[in-house]
């Protein structure tokens, strides 16, 4: 079981001794499958954009996000087939990878996963390096959703309050819940907040909503967010209206 930050895509760099630096590209970063029919399999592209061979492995992991956005993954070896799951890419070459859902064709709600493409620590050079160097091994963590047709998201605000700890600045605290059957992506989020003294503020954009806008709330999950306290609010927050792009994926 692995715990990683909750991000759309994560490139993890491991440092090893000896060898030439190499890397690859993997796409798409977000993909939506259906549990049956033609939408149950898709192609992904692995590209070696370097001048040396690269060994790559593809795997799938179950994905769980806790209320504070911490993510845990667990390898899944039964719900998908991957071909090829491992490959050696020649310099400046590419390879398509077919991923097929073979799990329950009658899902009632969305299942969420990570598709992980990782460079393997294999020395593919025939010549031994004359000098020691640093080798960066790159891993891509893409978001994969298996979504039955007809589902919708249903995001509600369960709590708004004041978060204060000794020696720290006061912050706004939100708890939002998605009671729907598929994930919600809080893209283009807008918050209209009023306090008990009649003051009001509208929060939009990446700066004002850092750590909240663009975040996912999985089906039947809750998320807690903390935002810097807006100067326009002088009292206790009492009312919040919010909108976001419900068509975003």
SULLIN-V51486 format. One record per backbone hydrogen bond with DSSP energy under -1.0 kcal/mol. CO is the residue of the C=O (numbers start at 1). NH is the residue of the N-H. E is the energy in kcal/mol with one decimal. If there is no record, write none. Layout:
co=CO nh=NH e=E
co=CO nh=NH e=E
This chain:
co=2 nh=73 e=-3.8
co=4 nh=71 e=-1.9
co=5 nh=7 e=-1.3
co=10 nh=141 e=-1.0
co=14 nh=137 e=-1.7
co=16 nh=135 e=-1.8
co=25 nh=47 e=-2.7
co=27 nh=45 e=-3.2
co=29 nh=143 e=-2.5
co=31 nh=145 e=-2.4
co=33 nh=147 e=-2.9
co=37 nh=40 e=-1.7
co=39 nh=34 e=-2.1
co=40 nh=101 e=-3.3
co=42 nh=99 e=-2.8
co=44 nh=97 e=-2.9
co=45 nh=27 e=-1.9
co=46 nh=95 e=-2.4
co=47 nh=25 e=-2.9
co=50 nh=92 e=-1.2
co=54 nh=89 e=-3.3
co=55 nh=120 e=-2.6
co=56 nh=87 e=-2.1
co=57 nh=118 e=-2.7
co=59 nh=116 e=-3.2
co=60 nh=76 e=-2.7
co=61 nh=114 e=-2.8
co=62 nh=74 e=-1.5
co=64 nh=72 e=-2.9
co=66 nh=69 e=-2.0
co=67 nh=224 e=-3.7
co=70 nh=66 e=-2.8
co=71 nh=4 e=-2.7
co=72 nh=64 e=-2.3
co=73 nh=2 e=-2.9
co=74 nh=62 e=-3.1
co=79 nh=102 e=-3.1
co=81 nh=100 e=-2.6
co=83 nh=98 e=-2.9
co=85 nh=58 e=-3.1
co=87 nh=56 e=-2.6
co=89 nh=54 e=-2.1
co=90 nh=93 e=-1.1
co=93 nh=48 e=-3.1
co=95 nh=46 e=-2.6
co=97 nh=44 e=-2.6
co=98 nh=83 e=-2.4
co=99 nh=42 e=-2.2
co=100 nh=81 e=-2.3
co=111 nh=146 e=-2.8
co=112 nh=63 e=-1.4
co=113 nh=144 e=-2.4
co=114 nh=61 e=-2.5
co=115 nh=142 e=-2.9
co=116 nh=59 e=-2.3
co=117 nh=140 e=-3.0
co=118 nh=57 e=-2.5
co=120 nh=122 e=-2.3
co=133 nh=18 e=-2.0
co=135 nh=16 e=-1.6
co=137 nh=14 e=-1.4
co=138 nh=119 e=-2.2
co=139 nh=12 e=-1.4
co=140 nh=117 e=-2.1
co=142 nh=115 e=-1.9
co=143 nh=31 e=-2.0
co=144 nh=113 e=-2.8
co=145 nh=33 e=-3.8
co=146 nh=111 e=-2.2
co=152 nh=181 e=-2.0
co=154 nh=179 e=-3.0
co=156 nh=177 e=-2.6
co=159 nh=175 e=-2.2
co=161 nh=173 e=-2.5
co=163 nh=171 e=-2.3
co=165 nh=168 e=-2.3
co=170 nh=229 e=-1.0
co=171 nh=163 e=-3.0
co=172 nh=227 e=-2.2
co=173 nh=161 e=-2.1
co=174 nh=225 e=-2.7
co=175 nh=158 e=-2.5
co=175 nh=159 e=-1.5
co=176 nh=223 e=-2.8
co=177 nh=156 e=-2.8
co=178 nh=220 e=-1.8
co=181 nh=110 e=-2.7
co=184 nh=217 e=-2.6
co=185 nh=187 e=-2.5
co=186 nh=214 e=-3.5
co=187 nh=245 e=-2.9
co=190 nh=243 e=-1.9
co=191 nh=203 e=-3.0
co=192 nh=241 e=-2.4
co=193 nh=201 e=-2.2
co=194 nh=238 e=-2.9
co=194 nh=239 e=-2.0
co=195 nh=198 e=-1.5
co=199 nh=195 e=-2.3
co=201 nh=193 e=-3.0
co=203 nh=191 e=-2.5
co=205 nh=209 e=-1.8
co=209 nh=212 e=-2.4
co=209 nh=213 e=-2.3
co=212 nh=215 e=-1.7
co=215 nh=186 e=-2.9
co=217 nh=184 e=-2.2
co=218 nh=221 e=-1.6
co=221 nh=178 e=-2.6
co=223 nh=176 e=-2.8
co=225 nh=174 e=-2.7
co=227 nh=172 e=-2.8
co=230 nh=233 e=-1.4
co=236 nh=196 e=-1.7
co=239 nh=194 e=-2.5
co=241 nh=192 e=-3.1
co=243 nh=190 e=-2.3
co=244 nh=246 e=-1.1
co=245 nh=248 e=-1.4
